[in-house]
Amino acid sequence: MQLFSTFENNSYLEIAISTLEKKGIMKENIYAIPLDNREEERKLFDTLHRSDGTSLIDIGVALATAFSVVGASVGFELTLGPIYWGLIGAFTGFVVGVVIRLFSERVLKKNKRLLKGKHSEIIVIVECEETQAELVENILWNHFAIGVAKVTSGWKVK
């Protein structure tokens, strides 16, 4: 049986591995593999296949509506008329709203876009007998594993 677990890179990982060795798991049956975490900055613009749930046009649409109403109202007094001034106001409001949203996402919320919480840094794979599986799982959980999964040795892909 194999048990897979993920850990942060800290002293609890070393203690868990030494505890497993003391409980009879051979050193050759314990594998610790470091992960390469994402280092690039998260993307601001969405694509067709990936979205982070942040809209860049919501403020732009609201300001376009407000500016077009004001532009159309004032347009009765101006030379181009209410329709043109309403369209100019809508375009101006939309651009101002998108610029405000881009500024707030780029500058003000930069730290929010960073990945937060616990990051898996190391995968630990332990091969053991099925009778030892519960003991190994408890040791991994007690030493602050982020996640643990069991795979029986009879499981084969055809």
N, C-alpha and C positions, 0 to 999 in steps of 0.2 A: 504494500500500500504506500502511496505517496501523499504527503501533505505539503501544500503550497501555502506560503504566508508572505505578507509584505510588512516591512518595518521601515521606520525612519532610521537614519544612521545615527544611533546613539548607544549609550552603554547598555541599555536593556537588551539589545540584540546580542551583544557579547555574552551577557549573563544567561540569556536563553540558550545559546549554543553550548555554553559550558554546562548548564543544567541538563541538557539533553545528553551530553557525553557522560555525565555522572549517572544518569538513569539507564545507561546501557546501550545507547545508540552509538554505533561506530562513527568515527570522524569521517570515514570514507562515504557514509550514507547521508551526510549533511552538506548541502550545496548552498552557498550564499553568492548571489549574483547582483551586482550593482546595476541600477537603471540609469539611463540618460534622460534627465528631465528636460522639459521644454525651456529653451533659453530665449527664444525670439518673442518679441512683443506680440500680444494678441491683436488681431486685425480689427480695424474700426469699421470698415465697410463690409456689409453682408454680401454673400453671393447667392446663387440659386440653390446651392446644396448645403450651405452653412449659414446659420443665423444665430446671433447671440441675444435676440429679443429686444434690442435697443433700436428705437426708430429715430432717424435723423430728420424726418420731415414733419413730425407732429407739431412742433412750435411754428414751423414755416407755414403750414396749412392754416393754423389759427390766426397768425398774423396776416396772412394773405386775405383772409375773410374780413378781418377788421380794417385793414388798410384799403381794401376795395370798397367797402361801405363808405368810409370817410372820403376816399377819392371820388366816388360817384356823387356823394353829397356836395362836395366842394366843386365838382366838375360843372355843376349848373352855372356857376359864376365865372368859370374860366373859358378860354377860347376853344379848346379842343372838345369840350362837351363831357357829359357824365360817363359815357361808355368808355372813351379812351382813358380818362382819368381813373376810372374804376379798374381797368386792366393794368394801368401803370401802378396803381396802388397795390393790386394783387401781386404783381411781379416783385415789386419792392418789398412787400411784407414777407413773401416767400423767401427771398434771398436773405433778408435780415434774420428770419427765423432759423434758417439752415446754418447761417454763420454763427448765431448764438449757440445752437446745439453743438456744432463742431467745436467751438471754443470750450463749452462746458465739458464735453467728452474728452477732448485732447488735453486740456490743462487742469480743470478742476477735479475730474474724476479719474485721473490717470492711475492712482493707486487702487481704485475700485476694480479696474480691469485686470489687475494682477491676480493670479491664482491664489486663493486663500485657503486656509485650513491645513490639514496634515497632508504631506506629500509622501507617497511611497518612494523610497530611495533604494531599497534592497529587497530582492525576492529570495526567500529561504525555502529550499526544497528538502524535505526529510523523507528518506525511504525507511520504512519500518514494517514490522509484522502487524497484522490486523489486531492482535491482542494489545499492542502498544499504542495503537492509534489514538485512543481517548486520552491516555497519559500525555502523549506528545502534543495533542491539540490543546489540552489544558495548560501545559507549560508555555506554549506559544501565546495563548490568550493572556495568561497571567503576566507575561513580560511585554505587554502592550503592543501586540501585533495589530496592524490596521485591518487586516483581513486574513482569513484562513479558509482553505478549501481542501477536501479529501478526494482522492482518486484511487479507486481499487485497481489492483493489478490485473484483474480479469477483463477490464474494459479495453477493447481493441477496436480500431477503425478498420472497416472493410473497404 
